[in-house]
Amino acid sequence: MRLDATLLRRLLPLLVLMAGGARAEEAQPNFEQCLTGLARLAEARGVPAATARDALKDLAPDPAVLPATKTQAEFVRPVWDYIDASVTPEKIATGQAKLAEWAEVLGRIEAAYGVDRHILVAFWGVESGYGSVLDDPKIVRPVIPALATLACQDGSRAGFWRDELLGALTILGNGDADAARMTGSWAGAMGHTQFMPSAYLKHAVDFDGDGKRDIWRSVPDALASTANFLKSYGWRSGEGWGQDVSRPEGFDYRLADEMTERSFSEWAALGLKPAGGKGFPEGAERRATLVVPAGARGPAFLLEPNFRVILRYNTALAYALTVAHLSDRLAGGPPFGRDWPRGDRMLTNDERIDLQTRLEALGHPTGGTDGKVGPETRAAIRAFQSAHGLVPDGYAEASLLDKVRAASPAP
């Protein structure tokens, strides 16, 4: 069957969008065509046609959004800078005041979902400064234009942004929020604890009983929704996220592989000791993995399964450590037992990509060359370090890149 050319032009935006953004950099329709395809796709997924049409009508790309995809602080700043920015004396004091102010609600949330109140308030503090940014037009922006910009112009993740935009349109169609109130981050994260639209649809709850799941205005709804999110991903009631530990001289940093779980008693037998004033949990059933985010000269952490649940909220290690540490400080815990190697020069995004590319060429797979140093890249670094007589701590910084470049074959 031969398709009419006019019909083909009308179908093109929808076909590109349904392909999940595949080869979007080659076949990306212009912005107006993309919006037309998104409106049709939203209607096909059950969003009232008028809702989708009105929400997307006459939109222009948000010029601040695409550059933000390259500068996410949790991926580009040194881990200590990211933590320092959120775990401040002021934020600790404000968080402790919020714990007192919302004590009754937090008690009911704990009883319903089994998530510790300090973790919930830490998420609140990290994500929105306890709600202080929600009415700041310099920080928050309308969600629909932001997500439409990403869905139509970020070819590398167009499918992800498309689905989040469709989720936001579904929220509008359900009457859970109106377009004026639906504000959030450049990435479409919304409300006191910054839920993406897909997370809102799956996990938001009406905890204050007013008939709406209002994560923008209702603190009880926002905190209970966060607890529901964490519980759904396996939060273990009565357990912590992990703890700061000290290591003995000559410790074998190949054990800090972020993968191998051992009981706390096994870690103690290897010379690890609590550094934060609280002892290790007892019993073989409590197990943890070891991570050293800044190598042998920085803090080390034994991470329990609840830490992986925090990572479901945001996959950046710096982010999860910030939430975890702020929760401890809100509960009266001390700073980390060892400071960070603050004099080290961190790698730029291009340098991280160069590092990954060279490690791959040397036979150490990194899981991709995206400039994000995750567990696979750190494993590749440890393999390189072991092969060259270096401390195998998986730490990516400028002197390591110099050594990898020196070991790389000449172009």
GIRA-V388343 format. One record per pair of residues at least 24 apart in sequence whose ideal C-beta (glycine too) atoms are under 8 Angstrom apart, sorted by the first residue. I is the first residue (numbers start at 0). J is the second residue. D is the distance in Angstrom with one decimal. If there is no record, write none. Layout:
I&J&D ; I&J&D
//
This chain:
11&36&7.6 ; 12&36&2.7 ; 12&37&7.6 ; 12&39&7.6 ; 13&39&5.2 ; 13&40&6.0 ; 16&40&5.4 ; 16&150&7.7 ; 16&157&7.8 ; 16&161&5.7 ; 18&158&7.9 ; 19&157&7.3 ; 19&158&3.4 ; 19&161&7.6 ; 20&154&6.5 ; 20&155&7.9 ; 20&156&6.9 ; 20&157&2.7 ; 20&158&4.0 ; 20&159&7.8 ; 20&160&8.0 ; 20&161&6.7 ; 21&158&7.7 ; 23&154&3.6 ; 23&155&7.8 ; 23&157&4.5 ; 24&154&4.0 ; 24&155&7.8 ; 27&151&7.2 ; 27&152&7.3 ; 27&154&5.8 ; 27&157&7.6 ; 28&151&7.7 ; 30&58&7.8 ; 30&59&7.5 ; 30&60&5.8 ; 30&151&5.4 ; 30&152&7.3 ; 33&147&7.8 ; 33&150&7.1 ; 33&151&3.7 ; 34&58&6.1 ; 34&147&6.4 ; 34&151&7.0 ; 37&147&6.8 ; 37&150&6.4 ; 37&151&7.6 ; 37&161&6.9 ; 37&164&6.4 ; 37&165&7.5 ; 40&161&7.5 ; 40&165&6.7 ; 41&165&5.5 ; 41&168&4.7 ; 41&169&7.7 ; 44&165&5.9 ; 44&169&7.3 ; 45&169&7.3 ; 45&172&7.4 ; 46&165&7.2 ; 46&168&4.8 ; 46&169&5.7 ; 46&171&7.6 ; 46&172&4.4 ; 47&172&5.1 ; 50&168&6.4 ; 50&171&5.3 ; 50&172&4.5 ; 51&168&5.4 ; 51&172&7.6 ; 53&178&8.0 ; 54&143&5.2 ; 54&168&5.9 ; 54&171&5.9 ; 54&178&5.9 ; 55&143&7.1 ; 55&147&6.5 ; 58&143&7.2 ; 58&144&5.3 ; 58&147&5.5 ; 59&144&7.4 ; 60&144&7.7 ; 60&147&7.7 ; 60&148&4.5 ; 60&151&7.3 ; 60&152&6.2 ; 61&140&6.6 ; 61&144&5.0 ; 61&145&5.3 ; 61&148&4.6 ; 61&185&7.6 ; 63&140&7.5 ; 63&185&6.5 ; 64&145&5.2 ; 64&148&4.6 ; 64&149&6.0 ; 64&185&4.9 ; 65&148&6.7 ; 65&149&7.4 ; 65&152&5.9 ; 65&153&6.3 ; 67&185&4.2 ; 67&186&7.4 ; 68&149&7.4 ; 68&153&6.1 ; 68&156&7.9 ; 68&186&7.9 ; 69&348&7.0 ; 71&315&7.6 ; 73&313&6.7 ; 73&315&3.6 ; 73&317&4.7 ; 73&318&4.4 ; 74&315&5.7 ; 74&317&7.8 ; 74&370&7.8 ; 74&371&5.6 ; 75&348&6.4 ; 76&317&7.4 ; 76&345&7.7 ; 77&293&8.0 ; 77&339&7.5 ; 77&341&7.8 ; 77&343&7.7 ; 77&345&4.8 ; 78&292&5.1 ; 78&293&6.2 ; 78&316&7.1 ; 78&317&4.4 ; 78&320&6.8 ; 78&339&7.0 ; 79&293&7.2 ; 79&297&7.9 ; 79&339&3.8 ; 79&341&6.1 ; 81&317&4.3 ; 81&318&7.3 ; 81&321&6.1 ; 82&317&6.7 ; 82&320&6.2 ; 82&321&4.9 ; 82&324&6.1 ; 85&124&6.8 ; 85&125&5.1 ; 85&321&4.9 ; 85&325&6.1 ; 86&321&6.5 ; 86&324&5.5 ; 86&325&5.0 ; 86&328&5.9 ; 90&124&5.4 ; 90&128&7.5 ; 90&325&7.0 ; 91&325&7.3 ; 91&328&4.9 ; 91&329&6.3 ; 93&124&7.2 ; 93&129&5.8 ; 94&120&5.2 ; 94&121&7.0 ; 94&123&7.8 ; 94&124&5.0 ; 94&129&6.9 ; 94&325&7.0 ; 94&328&8.0 ; 94&329&4.6 ; 95&329&5.9 ; 97&123&7.1 ; 97&124&7.8 ; 97&129&5.5 ; 98&329&6.4 ; 101&218&6.3 ; 101&219&7.9 ; 101&222&7.4 ; 104&206&7.7 ; 104&218&7.2 ; 104&219&4.9 ; 104&222&7.1 ; 105&222&7.0 ; 107&206&7.9 ; 108&206&7.0 ; 108&219&7.6 ; 108&222&5.8 ; 108&223&5.0 ; 108&226&5.1 ; 109&226&7.9 ; 111&223&7.1 ; 111&226&7.3 ; 112&223&7.1 ; 112&226&3.8 ; 112&227&6.0 ; 112&229&7.4 ; 112&230&4.7 ; 112&234&7.7 ; 113&230&6.3 ; 113&234&6.7 ; 113&236&3.1 ; 113&237&7.6 ; 114&225&7.8 ; 114&226&4.2 ; 114&229&5.1 ; 114&230&6.2 ; 114&234&5.4 ; 114&236&7.3 ; 115&239&7.9 ; 115&326&7.2 ; 117&326&4.2 ; 117&327&7.5 ; 117&329&4.7 ; 117&330&4.7 ; 118&229&7.5 ; 118&240&7.3 ; 118&309&7.8 ; 118&322&7.1 ; 118&323&7.9 ; 118&326&4.7 ; 119&222&5.0 ; 119&225&5.7 ; 119&226&5.9 ; 120&222&7.7 ; 120&326&7.5 ; 120&329&5.9 ; 121&322&4.9 ; 121&323&7.5 ; 121&325&4.1 ; 121&326&3.9 ; 121&329&6.1 ; 122&192&5.2 ; 122&225&5.4 ; 122&312&7.1 ; 122&322&5.8 ; 123&191&5.8 ; 123&192&5.7 ; 123&221&7.2 ; 123&222&6.6 ; 123&225&7.6 ; 124&325&5.9 ; 124&329&7.9 ; 125&318&7.4 ; 125&321&5.7 ; 125&322&5.4 ; 125&325&6.3 ; 126&188&7.6 ; 126&191&7.1 ; 126&192&4.9 ; 126&193&4.1 ; 127&190&7.5 ; 127&191&5.3 ; 127&192&6.9 ; 127&193&6.3 ; 129&191&7.8 ; 130&191&5.0 ; 130&218&7.1 ; 133&182&7.3 ; 133&190&7.4 ; 133&191&6.9 ; 133&215&6.6 ; 138&184&7.8 ; 139&182&4.4 ; 139&183&6.1 ; 139&184&6.9 ; 140&182&6.4 ; 140&183&7.3 ; 140&184&7.7 ; 140&185&6.6 ; 141&178&7.0 ; 141&181&6.9 ; 141&182&5.9 ; 142&167&5.4 ; 142&181&4.7 ; 142&182&6.2 ; 142&183&4.7 ; 142&187&4.9 ; 142&189&6.1 ; 142&196&7.4 ; 143&167&5.9 ; 143&168&7.5 ; 143&171&7.9 ; 143&178&6.1 ; 143&181&6.7 ; 145&183&7.4 ; 145&184&7.7 ; 145&185&5.6 ; 145&186&7.2 ; 145&187&5.6 ; 146&187&4.5 ; 146&196&7.7 ; 149&186&7.3 ; 149&187&7.6 ; 160&187&7.8 ; 162&197&6.6 ; 163&187&5.3 ; 163&195&5.7 ; 163&196&5.1 ; 163&197&6.0 ; 164&196&7.6 ; 166&195&7.4 ; 166&196&3.2 ; 166&197&4.7 ; 166&199&7.2 ; 166&200&5.5 ; 167&196&4.2 ; 169&196&7.4 ; 169&200&6.3 ; 170&196&6.0 ; 170&199&6.2 ; 170&200&6.9 ; 175&199&7.7 ; 175&203&7.8 ; 175&211&6.7 ; 175&212&5.8 ; 175&213&8.0 ; 176&213&7.6 ; 176&215&7.0 ; 180&215&5.7 ; 180&216&8.0 ; 181&215&8.0 ; 182&215&7.5 ; 189&214&6.3 ; 189&215&6.8 ; 190&214&3.2 ; 190&215&4.9 ; 190&221&5.4 ; 191&215&7.4 ; 191&218&6.3 ; 191&221&3.6 ; 191&222&7.3 ; 192&221&5.1 ; 192&222&7.0 ; 192&224&7.0 ; 192&225&4.6 ; 194&224&6.6 ; 194&225&8.0 ; 194&228&7.7 ; 198&228&6.2 ; 199&224&7.6 ; 201&228&7.9 ; 201&231&7.5 ; 202&227&4.9 ; 202&228&4.2 ; 202&231&6.1 ; 203&227&7.7 ; 228&311&7.7 ; 228&312&7.1 ; 229&308&5.4 ; 229&309&7.8 ; 229&311&7.9 ; 229&312&7.7 ; 232&308&4.9 ; 232&311&4.6 ; 233&304&6.9 ; 233&307&7.9 ; 233&308&5.7 ; 234&305&5.9 ; 234&308&5.0 ; 235&303&7.7 ; 235&304&6.0 ; 235&305&5.6 ; 238&280&7.7 ; 238&285&7.1 ; 238&303&5.8 ; 238&304&7.3 ; 238&305&5.6 ; 239&303&6.2 ; 239&305&6.6 ; 240&302&7.1 ; 240&303&6.1 ; 240&305&4.8 ; 240&306&4.6 ; 240&309&6.3 ; 240&323&4.3 ; 240&326&7.2 ; 241&287&5.8 ; 241&300&5.5 ; 241&301&5.1 ; 241&302&4.1 ; 241&303&4.7 ; 241&305&7.6 ; 241&306&5.2 ; 241&323&6.9 ; 242&273&6.0 ; 242&274&7.6 ; 242&275&5.5 ; 242&277&6.6 ; 242&279&7.9 ; 242&300&6.9 ; 242&301&5.8 ; 243&273&7.5 ; 243&274&4.4 ; 243&275&4.6 ; 243&298&5.7 ; 243&299&7.3 ; 243&300&5.9 ; 243&335&5.2 ; 243&336&5.3 ; 243&337&7.9 ; 244&271&4.6 ; 244&272&6.3 ; 244&273&6.2 ; 244&274&5.4 ; 244&289&7.7 ; 244&299&5.2 ; 244&300&6.7 ; 244&301&5.4 ; 244&336&7.9 ; 245&271&7.0 ; 245&272&4.9 ; 245&273&7.8 ; 245&274&4.7 ; 245&299&7.4 ; 245&336&6.0 ; 245&337&7.1 ; 246&270&6.4 ; 246&271&6.1 ; 246&295&8.0 ; 246&299&5.7 ; 247&271&7.9 ; 250&295&7.8 ; 252&291&6.5 ; 252&294&7.9 ; 252&295&5.9 ; 252&381&7.4 ; 252&390&5.9 ; 252&391&5.2 ; 252&392&4.2 ; 252&393&7.5 ; 253&381&6.2 ; 253&385&6.8 ; 253&391&5.0 ; 254&289&5.9 ; 255&289&4.4 ; 255&290&5.9 ; 255&291&4.7 ; 255&299&6.9 ; 255&392&6.6 ; 255&393&6.9 ; 256&288&7.5 ; 256&289&7.6 ; 256&378&6.6 ; 256&381&7.2 ; 257&288&5.5 ; 257&289&7.5 ; 257&290&5.0 ; 257&302&7.8 ; 257&374&4.8 ; 257&377&7.0 ; 258&288&6.3 ; 258&374&7.0 ; 259&288&6.3 ; 259&289&8.0 ; 260&286&4.3 ; 260&287&6.5 ; 260&288&5.5 ; 261&286&6.2 ; 261&287&7.0 ; 261&288&7.9 ; 262&286&5.3 ; 263&287&6.5 ; 263&301&7.1 ; 266&301&6.1 ; 271&299&7.6 ; 271&301&6.9 ; 274&298&7.6 ; 274&335&7.2 ; 274&336&3.0 ; 274&337&7.0 ; 275&327&7.0 ; 275&332&5.9 ; 275&333&5.9 ; 275&335&7.6 ; 275&336&6.4 ; 276&332&7.0 ; 276&333&5.8 ; 277&332&7.7 ; 290&316&7.3 ; 291&392&5.4 ; 291&393&7.1 ; 291&394&7.2 ; 292&316&5.8 ; 292&317&7.4 ; 292&320&6.9 ; 293&339&5.3 ; 293&340&5.5 ; 293&343&7.5 ; 293&394&6.1 ; 294&340&7.1 ; 294&390&7.3 ; 294&392&4.0 ; 294&393&7.2 ; 294&394&2.9 ; 294&396&7.6 ; 295&390&5.1 ; 295&392&4.6 ; 295&394&7.4 ; 296&340&4.5 ; 297&337&6.6 ; 297&338&7.7 ; 297&339&4.9 ; 297&340&5.5 ; 297&394&7.8 ; 298&335&4.5 ; 298&336&6.8 ; 298&337&4.9 ; 298&338&7.8 ; 298&339&6.9 ; 299&337&7.7 ; 314&373&7.7 ; 316&373&7.8 ; 340&396&8.0 ; 343&396&4.7 ; 343&397&7.1 ; 343&398&7.9 ; 344&396&6.4 ; 344&397&4.2 ; 345&396&6.1 ; 345&397&7.5 ; 346&395&6.0 ; 346&396&6.6 ; 346&397&6.4 ; 346&400&6.1 ; 350&397&7.7 ; 350&400&5.8 ; 351&395&6.8 ; 353&400&7.0 ; 353&404&7.9 ; 354&380&8.0 ; 354&395&6.2 ; 354&399&7.4 ; 354&400&5.2 ; 354&403&6.0 ; 355&379&7.6 ; 357&403&5.0 ; 357&404&6.6 ; 357&407&4.8 ; 358&383&6.1 ; 358&403&6.4 ; 360&407&6.5 ; 360&408&7.4 ; 361&403&7.3 ; 361&406&6.6 ; 361&407&6.6
//
